[in-house]
Amino acid sequence: MTIVEFLNARLDEDERAAHAASPATGGPGRARADAAAKRRIVQEYVRAYRAGLNAIGGRGEPASDDSWGALHAWRKALEHLAWAYSGHPDFDRSWLTQEQGVPNR
């Protein structure tokens, strides 16, 4: 399982559970909006990753330093999102970079 597959599965679970969200936390609408925002982060990472692969394979514009920096930033965002689910049995610590600085459990 990849970090993208893991996060999409967790976000699917979050969206299904949104109907039970407490009004004190913004209710179901807020919970669904939160999951949707996180899903857009995952989608942007996938888009940046594919663009990088296309550039490497010569099927697109050459990748600039800015595009590699953006890909790294999106990847870091995924790592932070995944950390929120670190208690899940499918969580894989190898998805986190050493610079993440997260404590071992």
C-alpha positions as CSV (number, residue, x, y, z in Angstrom):
1,M,0.0,0.0,0.0
2,T,1.3,3.5,-0.9
3,I,0.9,6.6,1.2
4,V,-1.6,7.8,-1.4
5,E,-3.7,4.7,-1.2
6,F,-3.5,4.8,2.6
7,L,-4.7,8.4,2.8
8,N,-7.5,7.9,0.2
9,A,-8.8,4.9,2.3
10,R,-8.6,7.0,5.5
11,L,-10.4,9.9,3.9
12,D,-13.1,7.6,2.6
13,E,-13.6,6.5,6.2
14,D,-13.7,10.1,7.4
15,E,-16.3,11.0,4.8
16,R,-18.5,8.1,5.8
17,A,-18.2,9.0,9.4
18,A,-18.9,12.7,8.8
19,H,-22.7,12.3,9.3
20,A,-22.0,11.7,13.0
21,A,-19.8,14.8,13.5
22,S,-20.7,16.8,16.5
23,P,-22.2,20.3,16.1
24,A,-19.5,21.5,18.5
25,T,-16.9,20.7,15.9
26,G,-18.8,22.2,13.0
27,G,-21.1,19.3,12.2
28,P,-21.2,17.0,9.2
29,G,-20.6,19.8,6.7
30,R,-17.4,20.8,8.4
31,A,-16.2,17.2,8.6
32,R,-16.9,16.6,4.9
33,A,-15.2,19.9,4.0
34,D,-12.1,18.8,6.0
35,A,-11.9,15.5,4.2
36,A,-12.4,17.1,0.8
37,A,-9.6,19.6,1.5
38,K,-7.3,16.8,2.5
39,R,-8.3,14.8,-0.6
40,R,-7.3,17.9,-2.8
41,I,-3.9,17.9,-1.2
42,V,-3.5,14.2,-2.1
43,Q,-4.7,14.9,-5.6
44,E,-2.2,17.8,-6.1
45,Y,0.6,15.5,-4.9
46,V,-0.4,12.9,-7.5
47,R,-0.6,15.5,-10.2
48,A,2.9,16.9,-9.3
49,Y,4.3,13.4,-9.1
50,R,2.9,12.4,-12.6
51,A,4.2,15.7,-14.1
52,G,7.7,14.9,-12.7
53,L,7.6,11.4,-14.2
54,N,6.5,12.8,-17.6
55,A,9.3,15.2,-17.5
56,I,11.8,12.5,-16.7
57,G,10.4,10.3,-19.5
58,G,10.6,13.1,-22.0
59,R,6.8,13.2,-22.4
60,G,6.3,16.8,-21.1
61,E,8.0,20.0,-20.3
62,P,11.4,19.6,-18.6
63,A,11.0,19.8,-14.9
64,S,12.4,22.9,-13.3
65,D,13.8,23.3,-9.8
66,D,10.6,24.9,-8.8
67,S,8.5,21.9,-9.9
68,W,10.8,19.5,-8.0
69,G,10.5,21.8,-5.0
70,A,6.7,21.8,-5.3
71,L,6.7,18.0,-5.5
72,H,8.8,17.8,-2.3
73,A,6.4,20.2,-0.6
74,W,3.3,18.2,-1.6
75,R,5.1,15.0,-0.4
76,K,5.8,16.6,3.0
77,A,2.1,17.6,3.2
78,L,1.1,14.0,2.6
79,E,3.5,12.8,5.4
80,H,1.9,15.3,7.8
81,L,-1.6,14.1,6.8
82,A,-0.6,10.5,7.2
83,W,0.9,11.1,10.7
84,A,-2.6,12.0,11.9
85,Y,-3.5,8.3,11.2
86,S,-0.3,6.8,12.7
87,G,-2.4,4.7,15.1
88,H,-4.0,2.8,12.2
89,P,-2.7,-0.7,11.6
90,D,-1.9,0.0,7.9
91,F,0.2,3.0,8.8
92,D,3.8,2.5,7.5
93,R,6.6,4.6,9.2
94,S,8.7,4.2,6.1
95,W,6.5,6.8,4.4
96,L,8.0,9.4,6.7
97,T,11.3,11.0,5.8
98,Q,14.0,11.2,8.5
99,E,13.7,15.0,8.6
100,Q,10.1,14.5,9.7
101,G,11.4,14.4,13.3
102,V,8.5,12.3,14.5
103,P,9.0,10.2,17.7
104,N,9.2,6.4,17.4
105,R,6.2,4.6,18.9
